[in-house]
Amino acid sequence: MITRRKLLKSTAATGLTLAASGLAAPALAQGAKIKLGYVSPQSGPLAAFSEADQFIIQGFLGSDAGANFEVIVKDSQSNPNRAAEVAKELILDDGIDMMLVASTPETTNPVATTCEAEEIPVLSTVAPWQPYFIGQQGNPGDPASWRPFDFSFHFFWGLEDVISVFTAMWNQLDTNKQVGGLFPNDGDGNAWGDPNVGFPQPLAAQGYGLTDPGRYQNLTDDFSAQINAFKAANCEIVTGVPIPPDFTTFWTQAKQQGFAPKVASIGKAILFPQAVEALGDQGHNLSSEVWWSPSHPFASSLTGQSAGDLAAGYAAETGKQWTQPIGFAHALFEMAADVMGRVDDSRDPDKVTAAIAASQLNSIVGRIAFDGAGLPPFAAANVAKTPLVGGQWRLKDGGGYDLVIVDNSDHAEIPTGGTMEAIV
């Protein structure tokens, strides 16, 4: 396979030959911009993750550091095969210097795998680190075979963090500790339900019982089997990681079939205001992980904006409520500017990769450093963990919802705005 690295080496060798013969060698234009590829799910069922992309990219290109960059954007269409396809286009056709990718393993993994094969540095985020790292291994079921990546780096939280946050929220309430698991047959669902790295063992260790009816296909239109299993087990808690349209279907059918848990802590699906608003008044006190909010005490290394400033800027420009991916999309471009500011040749993938590995950036989502903190040795070189807290959606008097942080047990520096309440 002719990778871009081999192509660049061939071009460089040709230039040396021409120079030795006294002919003019081709050179990059002076002041040529650094090319960044960016892949995210801008259409399809995961499109809510990318709602703020245009706002973030325009802000980056308008910043002092952003003037040195060109950003080429591709839509994964919420499809892993399409994600891999556009990643290859960015590498081979557009000649990018570094890849950025965000939002769920269905996007991050095929892009990162393609970059690894093509020897192009890639930074990814917005996927728990286990499905990102383990999901790309040749044999995900054999830890002894897992190997670090050469060009792929990822920053986000892990399943251990979301389990800690969810159980801390549940422990604020009086329940029977029976949990129903809603785990789809995708990268996230398979990881969350995995008996070794997912929810089962940690829940059992804390005295929680887990009813797992098995994996279902995304865009399922009938959740009666899951609802009946949860009712039979008298589950007072529901958790899981469905895509947004699937949770709307599940929750609507649960209400219709008389299943009314005290707690529903749901990853992915209810991260976004519009997903909760689609439930009408049935979204009140649904809970989820909170990776970023206007009250997070962090600031941008690019612009100096606080998290609150960035969220307010988004609302003012778009007329929409802030969403969690805003912070992490911004942080990707913070990282790109920081990394490229520490290399003397953006076209050299080895130098760019070394700069990523050496990162120690205080960003709008917190500190990003690939120093192995809080990680097992096998993932230490490729993953940087970011903080996670827990929140609940509260119905506002005038309509719509606010996301209120109700648990900061693992990160006291992030303020809470209330305490956990049961669904009524």
Secondary structure in CASP SS format (residue, H / E / C, confidence):
PFRMAT SS
TARGET T0000
AUTHOR 0000-0000-0000
METHOD secondary structure of the structure
MODEL  1
M C 1.00
I C 1.00
T C 1.00
R H 1.00
R H 1.00
K H 1.00
L H 1.00
L H 1.00
K H 1.00
S H 1.00
T H 1.00
A H 1.00
A H 1.00
T H 1.00
G H 1.00
L H 1.00
T H 1.00
L H 1.00
A H 1.00
A H 1.00
S C 1.00
G C 1.00
L C 1.00
A C 1.00
A C 1.00
P C 1.00
A C 1.00
L C 1.00
A C 1.00
Q C 1.00
G C 1.00
A C 1.00
K C 1.00
I E 1.00
K E 1.00
L E 1.00
G E 1.00
Y E 1.00
V E 1.00
S E 1.00
P C 1.00
Q C 1.00
S C 1.00
G C 1.00
P C 1.00
L C 1.00
A H 1.00
A H 1.00
F H 1.00
S H 1.00
E C 1.00
A C 1.00
D H 1.00
Q H 1.00
F H 1.00
I H 1.00
I H 1.00
Q H 1.00
G H 1.00
F H 1.00
L H 1.00
G C 1.00
S C 1.00
D C 1.00
A H 1.00
G H 1.00
A H 1.00
N H 1.00
F E 1.00
E E 1.00
V E 1.00
I E 1.00
V E 1.00
K E 1.00
D E 1.00
S C 1.00
Q C 1.00
S C 1.00
N C 1.00
P H 1.00
N H 1.00
R H 1.00
A H 1.00
A H 1.00
E H 1.00
V H 1.00
A H 1.00
K H 1.00
E H 1.00
L H 1.00
I H 1.00
L H 1.00
D H 1.00
D C 1.00
G C 1.00
I C 1.00
D C 1.00
M E 1.00
M E 1.00
L E 1.00
V E 1.00
A E 1.00
S C 1.00
T C 1.00
P H 1.00
E H 1.00
T H 1.00
T H 1.00
N H 1.00
P H 1.00
V H 1.00
A H 1.00
T H 1.00
T H 1.00
C H 1.00
E H 1.00
A H 1.00
E H 1.00
E C 1.00
I C 1.00
P C 1.00
V E 1.00
L E 1.00
S E 1.00
T E 1.00
V C 1.00
A C 1.00
P C 1.00
W H 1.00
Q H 1.00
P H 1.00
Y H 1.00
F H 1.00
I H 1.00
G H 1.00
Q H 1.00
Q C 1.00
G C 1.00
N C 1.00
P C 1.00
G C 1.00
D C 1.00
P H 1.00
A H 1.00
S H 1.00
W C 1.00
R C 1.00
P C 1.00
F C 1.00
D C 1.00
F C 1.00
S E 1.00
F E 1.00
H E 1.00
F E 1.00
F E 1.00
W C 1.00
G C 1.00
L H 1.00
E H 1.00
D H 1.00
V H 1.00
I H 1.00
S H 1.00
V H 1.00
F H 1.00
T H 1.00
A H 1.00
M H 1.00
W H 1.00
N C 1.00
Q C 1.00
L C 1.00
D C 1.00
T C 1.00
N C 1.00
K C 1.00
Q E 1.00
V E 1.00
G E 1.00
G E 1.00
L E 1.00
F C 1.00
P E 1.00
N C 1.00
D C 1.00
G H 1.00
D H 1.00
G H 1.00
N H 1.00
A H 1.00
W H 1.00
G C 1.00
D C 1.00
P C 1.00
N C 1.00
V C 1.00
G C 1.00
F C 1.00
P H 1.00
Q H 1.00
P H 1.00
L H 1.00
A H 1.00
A H 1.00
Q C 1.00
G C 1.00
Y C 1.00
G E 1.00
L E 1.00
T E 1.00
D C 1.00
P C 1.00
G C 1.00
R C 1.00
Y E 1.00
Q C 1.00
N C 1.00
L C 1.00
T C 1.00
D C 1.00
D C 1.00
F C 1.00
S H 1.00
A H 1.00
Q H 1.00
I H 1.00
N H 1.00
A H 1.00
F H 1.00
K H 1.00
A H 1.00
A C 1.00
N C 1.00
C C 1.00
E C 1.00
I E 1.00
V E 1.00
T E 1.00
G E 1.00
V C 1.00
P C 1.00
I C 1.00
P H 1.00
P H 1.00
D H 1.00
F H 1.00
T H 1.00
T H 1.00
F H 1.00
W H 1.00
T H 1.00
Q H 1.00
A H 1.00
K H 1.00
Q H 1.00
Q C 1.00
G C 1.00
F C 1.00
A C 1.00
P C 1.00
K C 1.00
V E 1.00
A E 1.00
S E 1.00
I E 1.00
G C 1.00
K C 1.00
A C 1.00
I C 1.00
L C 1.00
F C 1.00
P H 1.00
Q H 1.00
A H 1.00
V H 1.00
E H 1.00
A C 1.00
L C 1.00
G H 1.00
D H 1.00
Q H 1.00
G H 1.00
H C 1.00
N C 1.00
L C 1.00
S E 1.00
S E 1.00
E E 1.00
V E 1.00
W C 1.00
W C 1.00
S C 1.00
P C 1.00
S C 1.00
H C 1.00
P C 1.00
F C 1.00
A E 1.00
S C 1.00
S C 1.00
L C 1.00
T C 1.00
G C 1.00
Q C 1.00
S E 1.00
A H 1.00
G H 1.00
D H 1.00
L H 1.00
A H 1.00
A H 1.00
G H 1.00
Y H 1.00
A H 1.00
A H 1.00
E H 1.00
T H 1.00
G C 1.00
K C 1.00
Q C 1.00
W C 1.00
T C 1.00
Q C 1.00
P H 1.00
I H 1.00
G H 1.00
F H 1.00
A H 1.00
H H 1.00
A H 1.00
L H 1.00
F H 1.00
E H 1.00
M H 1.00
A H 1.00
A H 1.00
D H 1.00
V H 1.00
M H 1.00
G C 1.00
R C 1.00
V C 1.00
D C 1.00
D C 1.00
S C 1.00
R C 1.00
D C 1.00
P H 1.00
D H 1.00
K H 1.00
V H 1.00
T H 1.00
A H 1.00
A H 1.00
I H 1.00
A H 1.00
A C 1.00
S C 1.00
Q E 1.00
L E 1.00
N E 1.00
S E 1.00
I C 1.00
V C 1.00
G E 1.00
R E 1.00
I E 1.00
A E 1.00
F C 1.00
D C 1.00
G C 1.00
A C 1.00
G C 1.00
L C 1.00
P C 1.00
P H 1.00
F H 1.00
A H 1.00
A C 1.00
A C 1.00
N C 1.00
V E 1.00
A E 1.00
K E 1.00
T C 1.00
P C 1.00
L C 1.00
V E 1.00
G E 1.00
G E 1.00
Q E 1.00
W E 1.00
R E 1.00
L E 1.00
K C 1.00
D C 1.00
G C 1.00
G C 1.00
G C 1.00
Y E 1.00
D E 1.00
L E 1.00
V E 1.00
I E 1.00
V E 1.00
D E 1.00
N C 1.00
S C 1.00
D C 1.00
H C 1.00
A C 1.00
E C 1.00
I C 1.00
P C 1.00
T C 1.00
G C 1.00
G C 1.00
T C 1.00
M C 1.00
E C 1.00
A C 1.00
I C 1.00
V C 1.00
END
